[in-house]
Amino acid sequence: MVFPDRPRVLITGAGSGLGRALAEQLADREARVLVSDVRMDPAEDTARAVRSKGGEAIVQSLDVTSVEQWEAARATIESAWGGIDILVNNAGVAVAGRTGEIPLEDWRWLMDINLWGVIYGCHTFVPMMRKQKSGFILNVASSAGLLSAPELAPYNVAKAGVISLSETLHGELAEDHVHTTALCPTFFRSELYDRTRTTTADLGRITQKLIAQAGWTAEQIADVALRGLESGELYVIPQLDGQIMWRVKRTLGPGAVQRMLRWVRNSKSVADGALPWKPR
């Protein structure tokens, strides 16, 4: 499978981090990108970067929890370009804490964005792709959805749902020549911490350092993600740590992975804010 020339793209959460990295790398292919975010100034910055690389960009506010705003994005895509080639469901937030201590309002906040936002995006654009008999869907999930790390229940549940939806679409849309990929990274350097709610200051400090000191950049993740999407991979797990733990889970069962994750969580290196491994 190969992306078409000057692909028509919509990226949610494109104002920073992985969303911006994906937009810039697609601009190298002269992509036409609908740069969407709830923050307009960062989205405009991304659009300028896309144009500077030879791509075309339209900026549009998109709160992924709003069906009406998704419909407005579809109308923009249809009016400007007559269809869509690549849908990237990237917008996301995080919540960390123990089950029973995480406020239900934080559960709802995360699920609305991380799961329902992806559902709305697919619901809006899958019919268009099915009618075209072509398209690519990149759903940004996480290795958390495969491994279910302690103290991340809302995040794990939402990302597992995104993976399941991606698997379903992979089967449903194959005959329509529409491919779906679930991207499942572990920690990488991004601004996710700014959109993370934690139940304790200690968890917040650890989360911030794990993201800030991660071995991979958003640009590296974007490169692997786009190559996997174009080559037709259902799962893209960029980093070695995620690959190893997923294989351990599939071979030895969830209990083995949970023991590994508890060791990582309790290790001094993580308590001090550094990963006990460096993927790259």
C-alpha positions as CSV (number, residue, x, y, z in Angstrom):
1,M,0.0,0.0,0.0
2,V,1.3,3.4,-0.9
3,F,0.1,6.9,0.0
4,P,-1.3,8.8,-3.0
5,D,0.5,11.8,-4.3
6,R,-0.3,15.0,-2.3
7,P,-2.4,13.1,0.2
8,R,-5.4,14.7,1.8
9,V,-5.0,14.5,5.6
10,L,-6.8,15.3,8.8
11,I,-4.8,15.3,12.1
12,T,-6.3,15.9,15.5
13,G,-4.2,17.4,18.2
14,A,-1.9,18.7,15.5
15,G,-0.7,21.8,17.4
16,S,2.2,20.1,19.1
17,G,4.1,16.9,19.8
18,L,3.3,13.8,17.7
19,G,0.5,15.6,15.8
20,R,2.9,18.3,14.6
21,A,5.6,15.8,13.8
22,L,3.2,13.8,11.7
23,A,2.0,16.9,9.9
24,E,5.6,18.0,9.1
25,Q,6.6,14.6,7.8
26,L,3.6,14.4,5.6
27,A,4.3,17.9,4.3
28,D,7.5,16.4,2.9
29,R,5.2,14.5,0.6
30,E,3.4,17.7,-0.4
31,A,0.4,16.7,1.7
32,R,-2.7,18.8,2.1
33,V,-3.3,18.8,5.8
34,L,-6.3,19.9,7.8
35,V,-4.5,21.0,11.0
36,S,-7.0,20.6,13.9
37,D,-6.6,21.3,17.5
38,V,-8.5,23.0,20.3
39,R,-5.6,25.5,20.6
40,M,-5.4,27.8,17.6
41,D,-2.0,29.5,18.1
42,P,-0.1,26.1,18.1
43,A,-2.2,24.9,15.2
44,E,-1.3,28.0,13.2
45,D,2.4,27.3,14.0
46,T,2.0,23.7,12.7
47,A,0.3,25.0,9.5
48,R,3.2,27.4,8.9
49,A,5.6,24.5,9.2
50,V,3.6,22.4,6.8
51,R,3.6,25.3,4.2
52,S,7.3,25.9,4.6
53,K,7.9,22.3,3.6
54,G,5.8,22.5,0.5
55,G,2.5,21.2,1.8
56,E,-0.9,22.8,2.0
57,A,-2.6,23.5,5.3
58,I,-6.0,24.5,6.5
59,V,-6.4,25.3,10.2
60,Q,-9.7,24.4,12.0
61,S,-10.7,24.3,15.6
62,L,-11.7,20.7,16.5
63,D,-12.8,19.6,19.9
64,V,-12.8,15.8,19.4
65,T,-15.6,15.4,21.9
66,S,-18.0,17.4,19.7
67,V,-20.0,15.6,17.0
68,E,-20.8,19.0,15.5
69,Q,-17.2,20.0,15.1
70,W,-16.4,16.6,13.5
71,E,-19.2,17.3,11.0
72,A,-17.8,20.7,10.4
73,A,-14.3,19.2,9.7
74,R,-15.9,16.7,7.2
75,A,-17.6,19.6,5.4
76,T,-14.3,21.5,5.2
77,I,-12.5,18.4,3.8
78,E,-15.2,17.8,1.2
79,S,-15.3,21.4,0.1
80,A,-11.6,21.9,-0.1
81,W,-10.4,18.6,-1.4
82,G,-13.4,16.4,-2.2
83,G,-12.2,13.5,0.0
84,I,-9.7,12.3,2.5
85,D,-6.7,9.9,2.2
86,I,-5.3,9.8,5.7
87,L,-7.2,10.2,9.0
88,V,-5.0,10.6,12.1
89,N,-6.8,10.3,15.4
90,N,-4.0,11.7,17.6
91,A,-5.5,14.0,20.3
92,G,-5.2,12.6,23.8
93,V,-4.8,13.2,27.5
94,A,-3.7,11.1,30.5
95,V,-4.9,10.3,34.0
96,A,-2.7,8.5,36.6
97,G,-3.7,7.2,40.0
98,R,-5.2,4.2,41.8
99,T,-8.7,2.9,40.9
100,G,-11.1,4.2,43.4
101,E,-9.1,7.3,44.0
102,I,-9.3,8.7,40.5
103,P,-12.3,11.0,40.4
104,L,-15.1,9.8,38.1
105,E,-15.0,13.2,36.4
106,D,-11.4,12.5,35.3
107,W,-12.5,9.1,34.0
108,R,-15.2,10.8,31.9
109,W,-12.8,13.6,30.7
110,L,-10.3,11.1,29.5
111,M,-12.7,8.6,27.9
112,D,-14.5,11.5,26.0
113,I,-11.2,12.5,24.4
114,N,-9.1,9.4,24.1
115,L,-11.9,6.9,23.2
116,W,-15.0,8.8,22.1
117,G,-12.8,11.2,20.1
118,V,-11.5,8.3,18.1
119,I,-14.9,6.8,17.7
120,Y,-16.3,10.1,16.4
121,G,-13.5,10.5,14.0
122,C,-13.9,7.0,12.5
123,H,-17.7,7.3,12.5
124,T,-17.4,10.6,10.5
125,F,-14.8,9.6,7.9
126,V,-15.1,5.8,7.4
127,P,-18.2,6.2,5.2
128,M,-16.3,8.6,3.0
129,M,-13.3,6.3,2.7
130,R,-15.6,3.3,2.1
131,K,-17.3,5.2,-0.8
132,Q,-13.9,6.2,-2.2
133,K,-12.6,2.6,-1.9
134,S,-9.4,3.9,-0.5
135,G,-7.9,5.5,2.6
136,F,-5.6,5.1,5.7
137,I,-6.6,5.4,9.3
138,L,-3.9,5.9,12.0
139,N,-5.3,5.6,15.5
140,V,-2.8,6.7,18.1
141,A,-3.2,4.2,20.9
142,S,-0.5,3.2,23.3
143,S,1.4,0.2,24.7
144,A,-0.7,0.9,27.8
145,G,-3.6,-0.5,25.9
146,L,-1.7,-3.8,25.4
147,L,0.0,-4.1,28.8
148,S,-2.4,-2.5,31.4
149,A,0.2,-0.9,33.7
150,P,-0.8,-0.2,37.3
151,E,-2.1,3.2,38.2
152,L,-3.2,4.1,34.7
153,A,-6.7,2.4,34.6
154,P,-8.5,5.1,32.6
155,Y,-5.7,5.5,30.1
156,N,-5.3,1.7,29.7
157,V,-9.1,1.2,29.2
158,A,-9.4,3.9,26.6
159,K,-6.3,2.8,24.6
160,A,-7.4,-0.8,24.7
161,G,-10.7,0.3,23.2
162,V,-8.8,2.2,20.5
163,I,-6.8,-0.9,19.7
164,S,-10.0,-3.0,19.6
165,L,-11.7,-0.5,17.3
166,S,-8.6,-0.5,15.0
167,E,-8.6,-4.3,14.8
168,T,-12.4,-4.2,14.0
169,L,-11.9,-1.7,11.2
170,H,-8.9,-3.6,9.9
171,G,-11.3,-6.5,9.2
172,E,-14.3,-4.5,8.2
173,L,-12.6,-2.2,5.7
174,A,-10.2,-4.6,4.0
175,E,-12.4,-5.2,1.0
176,D,-12.8,-1.4,0.6
177,H,-9.1,-0.9,0.4
178,V,-9.0,1.1,3.6
179,H,-6.2,0.3,6.0
180,T,-6.2,0.9,9.7
181,T,-3.1,0.9,12.0
182,A,-3.0,1.1,15.8
183,L,0.1,3.0,17.0
184,C,1.3,1.7,20.4
185,P,4.3,3.6,21.7
186,T,5.6,3.6,25.2
187,F,7.0,6.8,26.6
188,F,8.4,9.4,24.2
189,R,9.2,13.1,24.6
190,S,6.1,15.2,24.1
191,E,3.8,17.7,25.8
192,L,1.5,14.9,27.1
193,Y,2.4,15.8,30.7
194,D,0.7,19.2,30.3
195,R,-2.6,17.3,29.6
196,T,-2.2,14.8,32.5
197,R,-4.1,14.6,35.7
198,T,-2.7,12.7,38.6
199,T,-4.1,11.9,42.1
200,T,-0.8,12.7,43.9
201,A,2.1,15.0,43.4
202,D,4.5,12.0,43.5
203,L,2.8,10.5,40.5
204,G,2.8,13.8,38.7
205,R,6.6,14.1,39.2
206,I,7.3,10.6,38.0
207,T,5.1,11.0,35.0
208,Q,6.7,14.3,34.0
209,K,10.2,12.8,34.3
210,L,9.4,9.6,32.4
211,I,8.1,11.7,29.5
212,A,10.9,14.4,29.6
213,Q,13.7,11.8,29.8
214,A,12.3,9.3,27.4
215,G,14.8,8.0,24.8
216,W,12.5,8.6,21.7
217,T,11.3,11.9,20.2
218,A,7.9,12.6,18.7
219,E,9.7,12.8,15.3
220,Q,11.1,9.3,15.6
221,I,7.7,7.9,16.6
222,A,6.1,9.7,13.6
223,D,8.5,8.3,11.2
224,V,8.0,4.7,12.4
225,A,4.2,5.3,12.5
226,L,3.9,6.5,8.9
227,R,6.1,3.8,7.5
228,G,4.0,1.2,9.4
229,L,0.8,2.7,8.2
230,E,1.9,2.8,4.5
231,S,3.2,-0.8,4.7
232,G,-0.1,-2.1,6.0
233,E,0.8,-3.0,9.6
234,L,-2.1,-3.4,12.0
235,Y,0.1,-2.8,15.1
236,V,3.0,-0.5,15.2
237,I,5.0,-0.8,18.5
238,P,8.0,1.5,17.9
239,Q,10.2,0.9,21.0
240,L,12.0,-2.1,22.1
241,D,10.6,-2.0,25.7
242,G,7.1,-2.2,24.4
243,Q,7.9,-5.0,21.9
244,I,9.6,-7.1,24.6
245,M,6.8,-6.7,27.2
246,W,4.1,-7.5,24.6
247,R,5.9,-10.6,23.6
248,V,6.3,-11.6,27.3
249,K,2.6,-11.1,27.8
250,R,1.6,-13.2,24.8
251,T,4.1,-16.0,25.7
252,L,3.9,-16.1,29.5
253,G,0.6,-14.4,30.2
254,P,-0.5,-11.1,31.8
255,G,0.9,-12.0,35.2
256,A,4.4,-12.0,34.0
257,V,4.1,-8.5,32.5
258,Q,2.4,-7.2,35.6
259,R,5.4,-8.4,37.7
260,M,7.7,-6.6,35.3
261,L,5.7,-3.4,35.4
262,R,5.6,-3.5,39.2
263,W,9.4,-3.9,39.3
264,V,9.8,-1.0,36.9
265,R,7.4,1.1,38.9
266,N,9.1,0.4,42.2
267,S,12.7,0.6,40.9
268,K,14.9,3.4,42.2
269,S,15.7,4.5,38.6
270,V,12.0,5.2,38.0
271,A,11.6,6.8,41.4
272,D,14.4,9.1,40.5
273,G,12.7,9.8,37.2
274,A,14.7,7.8,34.7
275,L,13.8,4.7,32.7
276,P,15.8,1.5,33.6
277,W,16.2,1.0,29.9
278,K,17.0,3.2,26.9
279,P,15.2,2.1,23.7
280,R,17.6,4.0,21.5
